Amino acid sequence: MRGLSALIVLALCGCAPVPPAITQDQQARIAAPDPALAAQVARLLPALRAEERARNARALSGGRGLTPAEQDIARRVGVQHPEKVRLLVLPKIPPMTDPELARLFRIERAWGLTTGYGITVTQMPVPDWLLAHELVHVAQYERLGAGPMLRRTLTESLVLPHNLIPLEREAIALGDRVAKSPAYGY
């Protein structure tokens, strides 16, 4: 999330670098976290889950359903239940309330945030490329489930603090196949 924000800023300046490759050591650490990393994930996961639940509830209760054209985009990126998705538009995405999570996930800089079937965005109308990207995250939630999705996001973010995590790379690549983003230069 925070790496994505930095790349978007660079891309808008016309100088988006290709993100560094993820090393085999990093991949192995994500797949089988060492005891210290596993303990850190276990400590932070309840707070992250609480944040996700609160944000998802807000988006689901205050957001609007997808239009037929938006549902088509959802299906094209693999969302199984586009009728469940709700879009909430806010002027800015609020930062995490937990200070450690706020430092790790600089979400207040993001243009969109997905929490299950709830998507919060900061632009209206929502550009197709941003919607496609966030809908890939909905498909990831459907595929993995909320608990495993959050555990994976947290683990990847801790192992790759200054790089795009694999879940983001997937959302960029698949979302870009559906609606080309002006923000990514790779």
Disulfide bonds with the S-S distance in Angstrom:
none
